[in-house]
Amino acid sequence: MSWTRDTIRLIAGHISTRSRKWIRVLHLLSAGLWIGGTAALTSVICLFHPQSPAELLAQNRILMTIDFFIIAPGALGCLASGILYARRTPYGFLRFRWIIAKWLVNIGFIVFGGLVVVPWLERGIARSLAIQDIPTETWSIIGMHLTVNTLQWATIILVVIISVFKPWGRTRFDL
């Protein structure tokens, strides 16, 4: 079935060019938060090596704060602006495979963060409150931090590549 531009505008609840630009601004600012927060995490992980229980607690609280107040709002802002784009522009929710890929990556990142990363950070804070003496930071702890951080960077890079190159075409769905 082929849709005319007028039909698409009617179904999508077409919005003005100015409104579409504001949605894009929201989307780019949200992506900036997500990227900036991940860069901040990288800095804390690579540059701050705790030598005492108080420093370990500070590091874990900093990581949690960055995740809660920068990365999570950025990812949720990308999701919210993506929903607005899908609802109010001809791109739709499922019309293109590259959009479906972005939905899956974004929602997967949010779910992974809520179910894996946040409990892991909370356990790190609880452990740092319980210890009396801190041994030299082991490579396994550094490796775990870097693994999670690498996954975050891979997710961001994947979404940027998909957004720029739009590598897959239309689906048979017109939602």
Buried (B, 14 or more C-beta within 10 A) or exposed (E): EEBEEEEBBEEBEBBEEEEBEEBBEBBEBBBEBBBBBBBBBBEBBEEEEBEEBEBBBBBBBBBBBBBBEBBBBBBBBBBBBBEBBBBBBBBBBBBBBBBBBBBEBBEEBBEBBEEEBBEBBEEBBEEBEEEEEBEEBEEEBEEBBBEBBEBBBEBBEBBEEBBEEBEEEEBEEBE
